[in-house]
Amino acid sequence: MDKKNKVFVATSIDGYIADKNGGLSWLNLDWLHVFPNPDNKGMGYDEFISDIDALVMGRITFETVMGFDVPWPYTKPVFVLSSTMTEIPESHKHKAFLVKGELTEVLEQIHKKGYYKLYIDGGTTISNFLKEGLIDEMTLTTIPILLGSGHPLFHKLPKHIKFKLIESKVFMNQITQNYYTRVE
Ligand SMILES: NC(=O)c1ccc[n+]([C@@H]2O[C@H](COP(=O)([O-])OP(=O)(O)OC[C@H]3O[C@@H](n4cnc5c(N)ncnc54)[C@H](OP(=O)(O)O)[C@@H]3O)[C@@H](O)[C@H]2O)c1
């Protein structure tokens, strides 16, 4: 089975995935909606999500999405990483599953359940995967705004990780999207 860990995330020019209040994402947004989008183009999200088996998400992203005033947006299982959460809230018990331990062990548990193509989400979480060389592909959508502070996509890494640009797109003449794969 082809095991892949993929990132699909929108960032500000200065590399934040949420402002300092934390409540922003590509799902329900203030700053992602600053540009008119009359054709309602999904910028590749629907194609991306239909091709993955499950999500692995940080606790902060999970709590943020739970707090959105919209129905649960995922039809695939969501594995939530946390060292502080003791259980998934009752309302989300059959949609999300708590996972703990070393990332390689967590991945093994998820693969054993039959999920191989994984969407890794949340800045701290993505960086934790990167630190262990566990991200294979990244689609980074850059919104032309400087947030100045907030939740960064990238944190410190112990070494360089090389990626190759596979495709680059521009939406609405404003938003750039780069698709990278890791160079082995
Ligand atoms: N713009 C976008 O496309 C986009 C996408 C995703 C998220 N967001 C936004 O980004 C913000 C959240 O990002 P974030 O970087 O602050 O946090 P995050 O990655 O969502 O969550 C971080 C938390 O995940 C848990 N975690 C991560 N790695 C772990 C590991 N190896 N083992 C155990 N637990 C682990 C820890 O939870 P504990 O503290 O419980 O241990 C950690 O505090 C939210 O505001 C969200 O809306 C934006």
The ligand as an SDF file (V2000), in Angstrom:
LIG
                    3D

 48 52  0  0  0  0  0  0  0  0999 V2000
   -5.1150   28.0200    7.4480 N   0  0  0  0  0  0  0  0  0  0  0  0
   -5.3280   26.7360    7.4510 C   0  0  0  0  0  0  0  0  0  0  0  0
   -5.4360   26.1000    6.3730 O   0  0  0  0  0  0  0  0  0  0  0  0
   -5.3800   26.0080    8.7630 C   0  0  0  0  0  0  0  0  0  0  0  0
   -5.2880   24.6130    8.7820 C   0  0  0  0  0  0  0  0  0  0  0  0
   -5.2900   23.9540   10.0230 C   0  0  0  0  0  0  0  0  0  0  0  0
   -5.3970   24.6800   11.1960 C   0  0  0  0  0  0  0  0  0  0  0  0
   -5.5090   26.0190   11.1320 N   0  0  0  0  0  0  0  0  0  0  0  0
   -5.5930   26.7950   12.3810 C   0  0  0  0  0  0  0  0  0  0  0  0
   -4.3650   26.6320   13.0990 O   0  0  0  0  0  0  0  0  0  0  0  0
   -4.6190   26.6990   14.5060 C   0  0  0  0  0  0  0  0  0  0  0  0
   -4.0460   25.4560   15.1870 C   0  0  0  0  0  0  0  0  0  0  0  0
   -2.7260   25.2100   14.8210 O   0  0  0  0  0  0  0  0  0  0  0  0
   -1.5920   25.0220   15.9170 P   0  0  0  0  0  0  0  0  0  0  0  0
   -0.2800   24.9970   15.2480 O   0  0  0  0  0  0  0  0  0  0  0  0
   -1.8000   26.0610   16.9680 O   0  0  0  0  0  0  0  0  0  0  0  0
   -1.9540   23.6410   16.5950 O   0  0  0  0  0  0  0  0  0  0  0  0
   -2.3050   22.1280   16.1480 P   0  0  0  0  0  0  0  0  0  0  0  0
   -1.1870   21.5090   15.4190 O   0  0  0  0  0  0  0  0  0  0  0  0
   -3.6710   22.0610   15.5720 O   0  0  0  0  0  0  0  0  0  0  0  0
   -2.4340   21.4900   17.6220 O   0  0  0  0  0  0  0  0  0  0  0  0
   -1.3100   21.4520   18.4680 C   0  0  0  0  0  0  0  0  0  0  0  0
   -1.5930   20.4410   19.5400 C   0  0  0  0  0  0  0  0  0  0  0  0
   -1.6740   19.1290   18.9670 O   0  0  0  0  0  0  0  0  0  0  0  0
   -1.1630   18.1830   19.8690 C   0  0  0  0  0  0  0  0  0  0  0  0
   -0.0100   17.5000   19.2680 N   0  0  0  0  0  0  0  0  0  0  0  0
    0.6890   17.8480   18.1430 C   0  0  0  0  0  0  0  0  0  0  0  0
    1.6540   16.9450   17.9030 N   0  0  0  0  0  0  0  0  0  0  0  0
    1.5690   16.0050   18.8890 C   0  0  0  0  0  0  0  0  0  0  0  0
    2.2730   14.8240   19.1930 C   0  0  0  0  0  0  0  0  0  0  0  0
    3.3080   14.4050   18.4260 N   0  0  0  0  0  0  0  0  0  0  0  0
    1.9140   14.1060   20.2900 N   0  0  0  0  0  0  0  0  0  0  0  0
    0.8780   14.5290   21.0720 C   0  0  0  0  0  0  0  0  0  0  0  0
    0.1660   15.6450   20.8360 N   0  0  0  0  0  0  0  0  0  0  0  0
    0.5120   16.3640   19.7580 C   0  0  0  0  0  0  0  0  0  0  0  0
   -0.7660   18.9490   21.1420 C   0  0  0  0  0  0  0  0  0  0  0  0
   -1.9510   18.9260   21.9330 O   0  0  0  0  0  0  0  0  0  0  0  0
   -1.9050   18.9600   23.5510 P   0  0  0  0  0  0  0  0  0  0  0  0
   -1.5100   20.3680   23.9010 O   0  0  0  0  0  0  0  0  0  0  0  0
   -3.2880   18.5950   23.9440 O   0  0  0  0  0  0  0  0  0  0  0  0
   -0.8790   17.9300   23.9560 O   0  0  0  0  0  0  0  0  0  0  0  0
   -0.5020   20.3380   20.5830 C   0  0  0  0  0  0  0  0  0  0  0  0
   -0.6480   21.3700   21.5540 O   0  0  0  0  0  0  0  0  0  0  0  0
   -6.1250   26.7590   14.6750 C   0  0  0  0  0  0  0  0  0  0  0  0
   -6.4720   28.0960   14.9220 O   0  0  0  0  0  0  0  0  0  0  0  0
   -6.6740   26.3280   13.3210 C   0  0  0  0  0  0  0  0  0  0  0  0
   -7.8920   26.9240   12.9960 O   0  0  0  0  0  0  0  0  0  0  0  0
   -5.4980   26.7010    9.9540 C   0  0  0  0  0  0  0  0  0  0  0  0
  1  2  1  0
  2  3  2  0
  2  4  1  0
  4  5  1  0
  4 48  2  0
  5  6  2  0
  6  7  1  0
  7  8  2  0
  8  9  1  0
  8 48  1  0
  9 10  1  0
  9 46  1  0
 10 11  1  0
 11 12  1  0
 11 44  1  0
 12 13  1  0
 13 14  1  0
 14 15  2  0
 14 16  1  0
 14 17  1  0
 17 18  1  0
 18 19  2  0
 18 20  1  0
 18 21  1  0
 21 22  1  0
 22 23  1  0
 23 24  1  0
 23 42  1  0
 24 25  1  0
 25 26  1  0
 25 36  1  0
 26 27  1  0
 26 35  1  0
 27 28  2  0
 28 29  1  0
 29 30  1  0
 29 35  2  0
 30 31  1  0
 30 32  2  0
 32 33  1  0
 33 34  2  0
 34 35  1  0
 36 37  1  0
 36 42  1  0
 37 38  1  0
 38 39  2  0
 38 40  1  0
 38 41  1  0
 42 43  1  0
 44 45  1  0
 44 46  1  0
 46 47  1  0
M  CHG  2   8   1  16  -1
M  END
$$$$
